[in-house]
Structures are given as structure tokens and as C-alpha cells.
């Protein structure tokens, strides 16, 4: 699964279950078929993504999709 970054943000004040991950990047990814998906960006994916970057699915962790830069 791949797509393009529609928008992104860094989370510094995370919910309790993700507080140890902060800061982390969330993004809305426009998939190839036009649907949009909220996902996390894999920490070791080559740095932060920006609007317009191409990404691909890296893995699912506890049902959460993680994408990385292509």
C-alpha cells in the first residue's frame, strides 16, 4: 500500500498509551485509490515526511498503520 502525504503534524502531548513515543509524527495519507488514511510515520524512515512526499506501508503495530518515505 502506498500513497502521498496530504498533511502531517508532530505530537508532543500524547495520550497516555503513547506518551513514551512522544514526539511522533502523524499524517493523513492519500492512498492510490483516492481514499485517505490517518497513520503514523515510522521513526527510522529517513526523517520527517512533508506534504507531497510519497510513502509506503512499513508495518502495522497493534492495528495502527506505520508508513515510511519511499
C-alpha positions as CSV (number, residue, x, y, z in Angstrom):
1,X,0.0,0.0,0.0
2,X,1.4,3.4,-0.9
3,X,0.3,7.0,-1.2
4,X,1.1,10.7,-0.8
5,X,1.2,12.8,2.4
6,X,-1.9,15.0,2.4
7,X,-1.0,16.7,5.8
8,X,1.2,16.0,8.8
9,X,1.8,17.0,12.4
10,X,4.2,16.3,15.3
11,X,2.5,15.1,18.5
12,X,4.3,16.3,21.7
13,X,1.4,15.9,24.2
14,X,0.5,12.3,23.5
15,X,-2.4,10.3,25.0
16,X,-1.4,8.1,27.9
17,X,-0.9,4.9,25.9
18,X,1.6,6.7,23.6
19,X,3.3,9.1,26.0
20,X,6.6,7.1,25.8
21,X,6.6,7.5,22.0
22,X,6.3,11.3,22.0
23,X,7.2,13.3,20.0
24,X,6.0,11.3,17.0
25,X,4.6,12.2,13.6
26,X,1.0,11.6,12.4
27,X,0.0,12.0,8.8
28,X,-3.0,11.8,6.6
29,X,-2.1,9.7,3.6
30,X,-3.9,9.9,0.3
31,X,-3.8,6.3,-1.0
32,X,-3.5,5.4,-4.7
33,X,-7.3,4.9,-5.0
34,X,-8.1,8.3,-3.5
35,X,-9.1,7.2,0.0
36,X,-7.4,8.9,3.0
37,X,-5.9,7.1,6.0
38,X,-4.6,8.5,9.3
39,X,-1.3,6.9,10.1
40,X,1.9,7.2,12.0
41,X,5.3,7.7,10.3
42,X,7.9,5.0,11.2
43,X,10.6,6.6,13.4
44,X,13.5,5.2,11.3
45,X,12.0,6.0,7.9
46,X,14.5,8.6,6.8
47,X,13.3,11.5,8.8
48,X,10.1,13.5,8.9
49,X,7.7,13.5,5.9
50,X,6.3,16.6,4.3
51,X,3.2,17.4,2.4
52,X,3.5,15.8,-1.1
53,X,6.1,13.1,-0.1
54,X,5.5,9.6,-1.4
55,X,5.2,6.9,1.3
56,X,4.6,3.2,1.5
57,X,3.2,1.0,4.3
58,X,6.0,-0.2,6.5
59,X,4.0,-2.3,9.1
60,X,1.0,-2.5,11.4
61,X,1.6,-2.2,15.1
62,X,-1.4,-3.0,17.3
63,X,-3.7,-2.2,14.4
64,X,-2.0,1.1,13.7
65,X,-0.5,1.6,10.2
66,X,3.0,2.9,10.0
67,X,4.3,4.4,6.8
68,X,7.8,5.4,5.6
69,X,9.2,7.6,2.9
70,X,9.7,6.0,-0.5
